[in-house]
């Protein structure tokens, strides 16, 4: 189960912030990827990155050792982890963040409604723990965001659905790996 949310709040110390994420992840049996929301082109951008990440691990074609770093690699459309971090990793001073939470189900596919709601309440606990406010609108950026990924004005003008361009770049990463 995956949840993708946008949030606001200033990241003052990246090391403390990442340590809090690690601690929360371990205590709550979740994987958490946090990215610079300024570079996200909608929830589908991140959902595609998650799907490609899970498939890469399943096929043992992953670049990194962790799901969270692999999500960053796919979302940034970069083969190199260092380049992915530079492009979409969070940094001191970031005010808008994208949060991807992967709930570990322990192999069970179906959960009762009560368990489902308990899992999703973790996102609110996480935001409170990190002192962030939920704001999914930070994930919806304009087409200029696509230029971070080397997508040209001509490409943007040539399609009716610009989000397809970022989804294509993510898919092409599998070929370039």
Residue frames relative to the residue before (quaternion, step in Angstrom):
aa qw qx qy qz dx dy dz
X 1.0000 0.0000 0.0000 0.0000 0.00 0.00 0.00
X 0.1148 -0.8046 0.5826 0.0093 3.57 -0.90 0.98
X 0.0641 -0.7649 0.6396 0.0417 3.54 -1.10 0.76
X 0.1033 -0.7802 0.6162 0.0294 3.56 -0.93 0.96
X 0.0669 0.8084 -0.5780 0.0887 3.55 -0.69 1.10
X 0.3311 -0.6961 0.5970 0.2222 3.51 -1.31 0.44
X 0.0106 -0.8059 0.5917 -0.0161 3.56 -1.13 0.63
X 0.2345 -0.7523 0.6004 0.1360 3.51 -1.32 0.44
X 0.4156 0.6524 -0.5623 0.2923 3.51 -1.22 0.64
X 0.4759 -0.7140 0.4311 0.2791 3.57 -0.87 0.85
X 0.2830 -0.7174 0.6137 0.1690 3.53 -1.04 0.89
X 0.1760 -0.8326 0.5210 0.0659 3.55 -0.33 1.26
X 0.7929 0.0758 -0.0233 0.6041 3.58 1.04 -0.75
X 0.3577 -0.7838 0.4702 0.1915 3.56 -0.23 1.30
X 0.6482 0.5307 -0.3328 0.4330 3.60 0.96 -0.79
X 0.6523 0.4890 -0.3052 0.4922 3.59 0.97 -0.84
X 0.6350 0.5453 -0.3156 0.4470 3.57 0.98 -0.90
X 0.6954 0.4661 -0.2743 0.4732 3.59 0.85 -0.97
X 0.6200 0.5325 -0.3411 0.4645 3.58 1.08 -0.68
X 0.6316 0.5202 -0.3257 0.4737 3.59 1.04 -0.75
X 0.6387 0.5198 -0.3255 0.4646 3.59 0.99 -0.82
X 0.6474 0.5189 -0.3141 0.4614 3.57 0.94 -0.90
X 0.6582 0.5143 -0.2992 0.4612 3.57 0.91 -0.92
X 0.6681 0.4937 -0.2962 0.4714 3.59 0.88 -0.94
X 0.6304 0.5502 -0.3274 0.4390 3.58 0.97 -0.87
X 0.6912 0.4830 -0.2766 0.4609 3.55 0.86 -0.99
X 0.6909 0.4922 -0.2792 0.4500 3.58 0.93 -0.89
X 0.7892 0.3390 -0.1477 0.4904 3.59 1.08 -0.71
X 0.4247 -0.7417 0.4382 0.2784 3.58 1.29 0.25
X 0.5183 0.5863 -0.4377 0.4427 3.55 0.88 1.07
X 0.3126 -0.6726 0.6233 0.2479 3.54 -1.36 0.26
X 0.0759 -0.8144 0.5753 0.0070 3.58 -0.86 0.95
X 0.0760 -0.7566 0.6489 0.0273 3.53 -0.86 1.05
X 0.0853 -0.7828 0.6158 0.0262 3.56 -0.93 0.93
X 0.0411 -0.8177 0.5722 -0.0467 3.55 -0.73 1.14
X 0.6017 -0.5368 0.4522 0.3812 3.53 -1.34 0.32
X 0.3472 -0.7810 0.4852 0.1850 3.59 -0.40 1.23
X 0.5424 0.6266 -0.4010 0.3903 3.60 1.18 -0.42
X 0.7346 0.4053 -0.2163 0.4993 3.58 1.20 -0.52
X 0.5396 0.6136 -0.3995 0.4156 3.59 1.27 0.18
X 0.1895 -0.7823 0.5855 0.0961 3.56 -0.94 0.91
X 0.8152 -0.2267 0.0788 0.5272 3.56 0.58 1.22
X 0.6725 -0.5126 0.3610 0.3932 3.55 -1.27 0.42
X 0.6120 0.5696 -0.3571 0.4165 3.59 1.03 -0.73
X 0.5583 0.5916 -0.3739 0.4455 3.58 1.14 -0.64
X 0.7364 0.4122 -0.2334 0.4831 3.58 0.78 -1.03
X 0.6124 0.5445 -0.3539 0.4508 3.58 1.03 -0.70
X 0.6374 0.5135 -0.3205 0.4769 3.58 1.00 -0.79
X 0.6359 0.5231 -0.3260 0.4645 3.59 0.98 -0.82
X 0.6469 0.5093 -0.3144 0.4725 3.60 0.99 -0.82
X 0.6597 0.5119 -0.3130 0.4525 3.60 0.87 -0.92
X 0.6709 0.4793 -0.2989 0.4804 3.59 0.93 -0.85
X 0.6157 0.5479 -0.3370 0.4550 3.58 1.06 -0.73
X 0.6828 0.4852 -0.2929 0.4611 3.57 0.80 -0.99
X 0.6464 0.5107 -0.3096 0.4748 3.56 1.03 -0.79
X 0.6355 0.5290 -0.3296 0.4557 3.61 0.99 -0.81
X 0.6674 0.4808 -0.3059 0.4795 3.61 0.93 -0.82
X 0.6298 0.5423 -0.3274 0.4495 3.57 0.99 -0.84
X 0.7507 0.3780 -0.1916 0.5068 3.58 1.00 -0.88
X 0.4006 -0.7377 0.4454 0.3113 3.56 1.37 0.02
X 0.4777 0.6420 -0.4447 0.4024 3.56 1.00 0.94
X 0.3586 0.7552 -0.4781 0.2692 3.56 1.24 0.40
X 0.4528 -0.6728 0.5241 0.2600 3.54 -1.21 0.66
X 0.7809 0.2950 -0.1452 0.5310 3.57 0.91 -0.93
X 0.5633 -0.6121 0.4442 0.3329 3.53 -1.34 0.14
X 0.7529 0.3446 -0.1979 0.5247 3.59 1.23 -0.28
X 0.5932 -0.5714 0.4364 0.3621 3.54 -1.18 0.62
X 0.6726 0.5294 -0.3128 0.4117 3.56 0.87 -0.94
X 0.6691 0.4689 -0.3047 0.4894 3.59 0.96 -0.77
X 0.6337 0.5286 -0.3329 0.4562 3.58 1.01 -0.74
X 0.6022 0.5368 -0.3525 0.4742 3.60 1.07 -0.69
X 0.6447 0.5175 -0.3108 0.4689 3.58 0.97 -0.86
X 0.6255 0.5382 -0.3275 0.4603 3.59 1.01 -0.83
X 0.7102 0.4458 -0.2684 0.4742 3.59 0.79 -0.98
X 0.6611 0.5147 -0.3231 0.4400 3.60 0.86 -0.88
X 0.7084 0.4488 -0.2550 0.4814 3.59 1.06 -0.75
X 0.3267 -0.7587 0.4886 0.2807 3.58 1.29 -0.35
X 0.5178 0.6174 -0.4132 0.4243 3.57 1.13 0.70
X 0.4226 -0.7060 0.5094 0.2520 3.59 -0.98 0.82
X 0.7121 0.4305 -0.2443 0.4978 3.57 1.06 -0.73
X 0.5061 -0.6670 0.4583 0.2983 3.56 -0.85 1.00
X 0.6382 0.5365 -0.3297 0.4430 3.59 0.92 -0.88
X 0.6675 0.4906 -0.2954 0.4760 3.60 0.93 -0.88
X 0.6276 0.5383 -0.3287 0.4564 3.57 1.04 -0.78
X 0.6567 0.5028 -0.3040 0.4727 3.57 0.96 -0.89
X 0.6515 0.5156 -0.3163 0.4579 3.58 0.94 -0.87
X 0.7066 0.4792 -0.2659 0.4476 3.57 0.95 -0.87
X 0.8613 0.1084 -0.0023 0.4963 3.59 0.68 -1.05
X 0.4709 0.6748 -0.4502 0.3466 3.58 1.24 0.01
X 0.4906 -0.6444 0.4867 0.3274 3.55 -1.13 0.56
X 0.1367 -0.7853 0.6028 0.0342 3.52 -1.20 0.69
X 0.6727 -0.4390 0.3794 0.4591 3.55 -1.28 0.21
X 0.7859 0.3264 -0.2455 0.4644 3.55 -0.94 0.89
X 0.4706 0.6534 -0.4657 0.3672 3.61 1.20 -0.24
X 0.1926 -0.7937 0.5697 0.0913 3.55 -1.02 0.84
X 0.7468 0.2797 -0.1711 0.5787 3.59 1.23 -0.42
X 0.0017 -0.8199 0.5707 -0.0457 3.55 -0.72 1.09
X 0.2881 -0.6968 0.6295 0.1876 3.49 -1.28 0.59
X 0.1223 -0.7993 0.5875 0.0328 3.56 -0.84 0.99
X 0.0943 -0.7638 0.6378 0.0299 3.54 -0.89 1.04
X 0.0625 -0.7920 0.6073 0.0034 3.56 -0.69 1.12
X 0.1149 -0.7658 0.6307 0.0518 3.54 -0.82 1.05
X 0.2449 -0.7750 0.5726 0.1074 3.53 -0.60 1.22
X 0.3054 -0.7449 0.5663 0.1765 3.56 -0.75 1.06
X 0.2063 -0.8237 0.5215 0.0838 3.57 -0.60 1.14
X 0.4300 -0.7224 0.4578 0.2892 3.57 1.20 -0.03
X 0.7126 -0.4719 0.2514 0.4542 3.55 1.10 0.67
X 0.5861 0.5605 -0.3848 0.4407 3.59 1.20 -0.22
X 0.3323 -0.7704 0.5154 0.1742 3.54 -0.79 0.98
X 0.7890 0.2806 -0.1396 0.5284 3.58 0.93 -0.81
X 0.0768 -0.7740 0.6278 0.0286 3.51 -1.00 0.86
X 0.5069 -0.6127 0.4888 0.3589 3.53 -1.13 0.51
X 0.6918 -0.5028 0.3223 0.4058 3.56 -1.21 0.47
X 0.6353 0.5396 -0.3348 0.4395 3.60 0.98 -0.80
X 0.6602 0.4938 -0.3076 0.4751 3.60 0.92 -0.88
X 0.6108 0.5650 -0.3361 0.4413 3.55 1.04 -0.83
X 0.6988 0.4598 -0.2705 0.4766 3.60 0.86 -0.95
X 0.6029 0.5450 -0.3607 0.4576 3.60 1.08 -0.61
X 0.6404 0.5244 -0.3212 0.4601 3.56 0.98 -0.84
X 0.7280 0.4462 -0.2566 0.4529 3.58 0.78 -0.99
X 0.5672 0.5603 -0.4098 0.4432 3.61 1.18 -0.24
X 0.5187 0.6412 -0.4129 0.3864 3.58 1.24 -0.29
X 0.6114 0.5551 -0.3693 0.4263 3.59 1.02 -0.64
X 0.6524 0.4951 -0.3174 0.4781 3.59 1.00 -0.76
X 0.6258 0.5203 -0.3309 0.4776 3.59 1.04 -0.76
X 0.6410 0.5316 -0.3219 0.4505 3.57 0.97 -0.86
X 0.6735 0.4948 -0.3058 0.4562 3.58 0.81 -0.97
X 0.6408 0.5118 -0.3197 0.4746 3.57 0.99 -0.80
X 0.6472 0.5333 -0.2987 0.4555 3.57 0.96 -0.94
X 0.7393 0.3916 -0.2096 0.5061 3.59 1.04 -0.82
X 0.3867 -0.7423 0.4520 0.3086 3.58 1.35 -0.07
X 0.4296 0.6537 -0.4846 0.3916 3.51 0.89 1.10
X 0.3015 -0.7205 0.5932 0.1952 3.56 -1.27 0.47
X 0.4645 -0.6864 0.4811 0.2856 3.54 -0.86 0.92
X 0.1812 0.7426 -0.6285 0.1440 3.53 -0.99 0.95
X 0.2155 -0.8263 0.5101 0.1025 3.56 0.06 1.30
X 0.5591 0.6259 -0.3973 0.3712 3.60 1.14 -0.42
X 0.5605 0.6053 -0.4038 0.3954 3.64 1.15 -0.36
X 0.6180 0.5511 -0.3399 0.4459 3.60 1.25 -0.29
X 0.6680 0.4931 -0.2862 0.4783 3.58 1.24 -0.38
X 0.0526 0.8184 -0.5651 0.0899 3.56 -0.05 1.28
X 0.5733 -0.6034 0.4233 0.3578 3.57 -1.22 0.33
X 0.7357 -0.4564 0.2818 0.4135 3.56 -1.31 0.25
X 0.5391 0.6190 -0.4125 0.3950 3.61 1.16 -0.35
X 0.5266 0.6263 -0.3980 0.4147 3.59 1.23 -0.45
X 0.6135 0.5834 -0.3427 0.4073 3.58 1.05 -0.75
X 0.5832 0.6040 -0.3690 0.3986 3.59 1.14 -0.53
X 0.5409 0.6069 -0.3952 0.4277 3.62 1.21 -0.43
X 0.7287 0.4258 -0.2107 0.4933 3.55 1.18 -0.61
X 0.5927 -0.6067 0.3488 0.3987 3.57 1.25 0.37
X 0.4416 0.6710 -0.4701 0.3657 3.56 1.22 0.38
X 0.3337 -0.7892 0.4904 0.1589 3.55 -0.66 1.14
X 0.6688 -0.4818 0.3947 0.4060 3.52 -1.35 0.31
X 0.6309 0.5399 -0.3274 0.4508 3.60 1.03 -0.80
X 0.6494 0.5061 -0.3162 0.4713 3.59 0.97 -0.84
X 0.6487 0.5246 -0.3132 0.4537 3.57 0.95 -0.91
X 0.6982 0.4748 -0.2647 0.4659 3.57 0.94 -0.91
X 0.6611 0.5451 -0.3012 0.4185 3.59 1.16 -0.54
X 0.7277 0.3976 -0.2400 0.5047 3.61 1.21 -0.28
X 0.4475 -0.6743 0.5122 0.2875 3.55 -1.22 0.47
X 0.7615 0.2501 -0.1460 0.5799 3.57 1.20 -0.50
X 0.2811 -0.8140 0.4825 0.1595 3.62 0.00 1.25
X 0.5888 0.5865 -0.3885 0.3980 3.62 1.05 -0.61
X 0.5645 0.6041 -0.3884 0.4068 3.60 1.15 -0.52
X 0.6005 0.5800 -0.3581 0.4180 3.59 1.12 -0.60
X 0.6864 0.4518 -0.2949 0.4876 3.60 0.91 -0.83
X 0.6269 0.5292 -0.3394 0.4602 3.59 1.04 -0.72
X 0.6284 0.5257 -0.3224 0.4742 3.57 1.09 -0.72
X 0.6440 0.5226 -0.3240 0.4551 3.60 0.97 -0.85
X 0.6337 0.5208 -0.3253 0.4705 3.57 1.02 -0.80
X 0.6660 0.5000 -0.2976 0.4667 3.58 0.91 -0.92
X 0.6514 0.5276 -0.3178 0.4430 3.60 0.99 -0.78
X 0.5404 0.6209 -0.4053 0.3978 3.58 1.17 -0.46
X 0.5983 0.5616 -0.3586 0.4450 3.60 1.06 -0.68
X 0.6623 0.5001 -0.2969 0.4724 3.57 1.01 -0.80
X 0.7106 0.4709 -0.2556 0.4561 3.58 0.98 -0.89
X 0.5576 0.6188 -0.3957 0.3867 3.62 1.18 -0.42
